[in-house]
Structures are given as structure tokens and as C-alpha cells.
Amino acid sequence: QIVGLGTPADAIIGPPGTRSLLLPGAAGTAAAFLHGSEFAHLHPDGSLHLCLPPDLAYDALVKGWALAHPLAGVRLSAGLVLVRAPRNGAERETVTAVVAAARRYAAAETAKIN
């Protein structure tokens, strides 16, 4: 469970049991969000889909922390990645940092519009 990084809600998209992480009041660019104010969602297996700025998405991919979504840059945000479920405390810290980066990106993109 990722606490304090977003407002949890039932996800609109994803497998049954998927939970969204929302940035309340967000109205940013589509590049930073999966849907509406959802900047990430957590699957029942502990993996997450989230949007990162392109440079951080590239870094996460190269370091093996994330996998590119097959539609990233085609129909969805170029920074949309899948982060695997953490298997231990060190990986949990990394995943939490990646989710925090996605939240900062969503907040920064929202601030540009407001």
C-alpha cells in the first residue's frame, strides 16, 4: 500500500480490484494522467501503471524499474510505464519514489494550466 501519495478510489480502467491514485482538483495535461485526475493505479498484484515525464520514464526503463506500456507514445502518454510489484523493502522504497515522481509530475502539469 502506498500511503500519502494520492487519494485512493476505485479505478475506471484496469483489472477488477484495481485502485486509482488521484490528485484531487487536478486538471493537467493528458501526458501526466491515465484518466481524469488519476496519475497512477495499483493493480491487485501490486504492480502499478503511472505516467512519468519522458526523461524519468527513460531512466526507469533503463534501470529496469519499469516496463513501457505498449501504447505509450502512440495512443497514451509517452511516459506511461508499468512498475512491477515490490518484492522487498528496498524495492518498496524505489517504487514509492517512482510513484512520488509521478505525483510531482501530475502536480506540475496541473500548475501549468491553473
Contact map, one row per residue, 1 for C-alpha under 8 A:
111000000000000000000000000000000000000000000000000000000000000000000000000000000000000000000000000000000000000000
111110000000000000000000000000000000000000000000000000000000000000000000000000000000000000000001000000000000000000
111111000000000000000000000000000000000000000000000000000000000000000000000000000000000000000000000000000000000000
011111100000000000000000000000000000000000000000000000000000000000000000000000000000000000000000000000000000000000
011111100000000000001000000000000000000000000000000000000000000000000000000000000000000000000000001100100000000000
001111110000000000001110000000000000000000000000000000000000000000000000000000000000000000000000000000100000000000
000111111000000000011111000000000000000000000000000000000000000000000000000000000000000000000000000000000000000000
000001111100000000111100000000000000000000000000000000000000000000000000000000000000000000000000000000000000000000
000000111110000000111100000000000000000000000000000000000000000000000000000000000000000000000000000000000000000000
000000011111000011110000000000000000000000000000000000000000000000000000000000000000000000000000000000000000000000
000000001111110011110000000000000000000010000000000000000000000000000000000000000000000000000000000000000000000000
000000000111110000010000000000000000000000000000000000000000000000000000000000000000000000000000000000000000000000
000000000011111001000000000000000000000000000000000000000000000000000000000000000000000000000000000000000000000000
000000000011111101000000000000000000000000100000000000000000000000000000000000000000000000000000000000000000000000
000000000000111111000000000000000000000000110000000000000000000000000000000000000000000000000000000000000000000000
000000000000011111000000000000000000000000010000000000000000000000000000000000000000000000000000000000000000000000
000000000110001111100000000000000000000000110000000000000000000000000000000000000000000000000000000000000000000000
000000000110111111110000000000000000000011110000000000000000000000000000000000000000000000000000000000000000000000
000000011110000011111000000000000000000011100000000000000000000000000000000000000000000000000000000000000000000000
000000111111000001111100000000000000011111000000000000000000000000000000000000000000000000000000000000000000000000
000011111000000000111110000000000000011111000000000000000000000000000000000000000000000000000000000000000000000000
000001111000000000011111000000000000111100000000000000000000000000000000000000000000000000000000000000000000000000
000001100000000000001111110000000000111000000000000000000000000000000000000000000000000000000000000000100110000000
000000100000000000000111110000000000100000000000000000000000000000000000000000000000000000000000000000000000000000
000000000000000000000011111000000000100000000000000000000000000000000000000000000000000000000000000000000000000000
000000000000000000000011111100000001100000000000000000000000000000000000000000000000000000000000000000000110010000
000000000000000000000000111110000001100000000000000000000000000000000000000000000000000000000000000000000000010011
000000000000000000000000011111011000100000000000000000000000000000000000000000000000000000000000000000000110111110
000000000000000000000000001111111000000000000000000000000000000000000000000000000000000000000000000000000000110010
000000000000000000000000000111111110000000000000000000000000000000000000000010000000000000000000000000000000000000
000000000000000000000000000011111000000000000000001010000000000000000000000111100000000000000000000000000000000000
000000000000000000000000000111111100001000000000001110000000000000000000000010100000000000000000000001001100100000
000000000000000000000000000111111111111100000000011000000000000000000000000010000000000000000000000000000100000000
000000000000000000000000000001011111111100000000011000000000000000000000000110010000000000000000000000000000000000
000000000000000000000000000001001111111000000000000000000000000000000000000000000000000000000000000000000000000000
000000000000000000000000011000001111110000000000000000000000000000000000000000000000000000000000000000000000000000
000000000000000000000111111100001111111000000000000000000000000000000000000000000000000000000000000000000000000000
000000000000000000011110000000001111111110000000000000000000000000000000000000000000000000000000000000000000000000
000000000000000000011110000000011110111110000000011000000000000000000000000000000000000000000000000001100100000000
000000000000000000011100000000001100011111000001111000000000000000000000000000000000000000000000001001000000000000
000000000010000001111000000000000000011111100001110000000000000000000000000000000000000000000000000000000000000000
000000000000000001111000000000000000000111110111100000000000000000000000000000000000000000000000000000000000000000
000000000000011011100000000000000000000011111111000000000000000000000000000000000000000000000000000000000000000000
000000000000001111000000000000000000000001111110000000000000000000000000000000000000000000000000000000000000000000
000000000000000000000000000000000000000000111110000000000000000000000000000000000000100000000000000000000000000000
000000000000000000000000000000000000000001111111000000000000000000000000000000000001110000000000000000000000000000
000000000000000000000000000000000000000001111111100000000000000000000000000000000111110000000000000000000000000000
000000000000000000000000000000000000000111100111110000000000000000000000000000000111100000000000000000000000000000
000000000000000000000000000000000000000111000011111000000000000000000000000000011110000000000000000000000000000000
000000000000000000000000000000001100001110000001111100000000000000000000000000111110000000000000001001000000000000
000000000000000000000000000000111100001100000000111110001000000000000000000010111000000000000000000001000000000000
000000000000000000000000000000010000000000000000011111111000000000000000000000111000000000000000000011001000000000
000000000000000000000000000000110000000000000000001111111000000000000000000000100000000000000000000001001000000000
000000000000000000000000000000000000000000000000000111111100000000000000000001100000000000000000000000000000000000
000000000000000000000000000000000000000000000000000111111110000000000000000000000000000000000000000000000000000000
000000000000000000000000000000000000000000000000000111111111000000000000000000000000000000000000000000000000000000
000000000000000000000000000000000000000000000000001111111111100001000000000000111000000000000000000000000000000000
000000000000000000000000000000000000000000000000000001111111110000000000000000100000000000000000000000000000000000
000000000000000000000000000000000000000000000000000000111111111000000000000000000000000000000000000000000000000000
000000000000000000000000000000000000000000000000000000011111111111000000000000000000000000000000000000000000000000
000000000000000000000000000000000000000000000000000000001111111111110000000000000000000000000000000000000000000000
000000000000000000000000000000000000000000000000000000000111111110000000000000000000000000000000000000000000000000
000000000000000000000000000000000000000000000000000000000011111111000000000000000000000000000000000000000000000000
000000000000000000000000000000000000000000000000000000000001111111100000000000000000000000000000000000000000000000
000000000000000000000000000000000000000000000000000000000001111111100000000000000011000000000010000000000000000000
000000000000000000000000000000000000000000000000000000001001101111110000000000001111000000000000000000000000000000
000000000000000000000000000000000000000000000000000000000000100111111000000000001110000000000000000000000000000000
000000000000000000000000000000000000000000000000000000000000100001111101000000111100000000000000000000000000000000
000000000000000000000000000000000000000000000000000000000000000000111111000000011100000000000000000000000000000000
000000000000000000000000000000000000000000000000000000000000000000011111000000000000000000000000000000000000000000
000000000000000000000000000000000000000000000000000000000000000000001111111100000000000000000000000000000000000000
000000000000000000000000000000000000000000000000000000000000000000011111111111111000000000000000000000000000000000
000000000000000000000000000000000000000000000000000000000000000000000011111111100000000000000000000000000000000000
000000000000000000000000000000000000000000000000000000000000000000000011111111000000000000000000000000000000000000
000000000000000000000000000000000000000000000000000000000000000000000011111110000000000000000000000000000000000000
000000000000000000000000000000100100000000000000000000000000000000000011111111010000000000000000000000000000000000
000000000000000000000000000001111100000000000000001000000000000000000001111111110000000000000000000000000000000000
000000000000000000000000000000100000000000000000000001000000000000000001110111110000000000000000000000000000000000
000000000000000000000000000000110000000000000000011111001100000000010001100011111000000000000000000000000000000000
000000000000000000000000000000000100000000000000111100001000000000011001000111111100000000000000000000000000000000
000000000000000000000000000000000000000000000000111100001000000001111001000000111110000000000000000000000000000000
000000000000000000000000000000000000000000000011110000000000000001111000000000011111000000000000000000000000000000
000000000000000000000000000000000000000000000011110000000000000011100000000000001111100000000010000000000000000000
000000000000000000000000000000000000000000000111000000000000000011000000000000000111110000000000000000000000000000
000000000000000000000000000000000000000000001111000000000000000000000000000000000011111000000010000000000000000000
000000000000000000000000000000000000000000000110000000000000000000000000000000000001111110110010000000000000000000
000000000000000000000000000000000000000000000000000000000000000000000000000000000000111110110000000000000000000000
000000000000000000000000000000000000000000000000000000000000000000000000000000000000011111110000000000000000000000
000000000000000000000000000000000000000000000000000000000000000000000000000000000000011111111000000000000000000000
000000000000000000000000000000000000000000000000000000000000000000000000000000000000000111111100000000000000000000
000000000000000000000000000000000000000000000000000000000000000000000000000000000000011111111110000000000000000000
000000000000000000000000000000000000000000000000000000000000000000000000000000000000011111111111000000000000000000
000000000000000000000000000000000000000000000000000000000000000000000000000000000000000011111111100000000000000000
000000000000000000000000000000000000000000000000000000000000000000000000000000000000000001111111110000000000000000
000000000000000000000000000000000000000000000000000000000000000010000000000000000010110000111111111000000000000000
010000000000000000000000000000000000000000000000000000000000000000000000000000000000000000011111111100000000000000
000000000000000000000000000000000000000000000000000000000000000000000000000000000000000000001111111110000000000000
000000000000000000000000000000000000000000000000000000000000000000000000000000000000000000000111111111000000000000
000010000000000000000000000000000000000100000000010000000000000000000000000000000000000000000011111111100000000000
000010000000000000000000000000000000000000000000000000000000000000000000000000000000000000000001111111110000000000
000000000000000000000000000000000000000000000000000100000000000000000000000000000000000000000000111111111000000000
000000000000000000000000000000010000001100000000011110000000000000000000000000000000000000000000011111111100000000
000011000000000000000010000000000000001000000000000000000000000000000000000000000000000000000000001111111110000000
000000000000000000000000000000000000000000000000000000000000000000000000000000000000000000000000000111111111000000
000000000000000000000000000000010000000000000000000110000000000000000000000000000000000000000000000011111111100000
000000000000000000000010010100011000001000000000000000000000000000000000000000000000000000000000000001111111110000
000000000000000000000010010100000000000000000000000000000000000000000000000000000000000000000000000000111111111000
000000000000000000000000000000000000000000000000000000000000000000000000000000000000000000000000000000011111111100
000000000000000000000000000110010000000000000000000000000000000000000000000000000000000000000000000000001111111110
000000000000000000000000011110000000000000000000000000000000000000000000000000000000000000000000000000000111111111
000000000000000000000000000100000000000000000000000000000000000000000000000000000000000000000000000000000011111111
000000000000000000000000000100000000000000000000000000000000000000000000000000000000000000000000000000000001111111
000000000000000000000000001110000000000000000000000000000000000000000000000000000000000000000000000000000000111111
000000000000000000000000001000000000000000000000000000000000000000000000000000000000000000000000000000000000011111
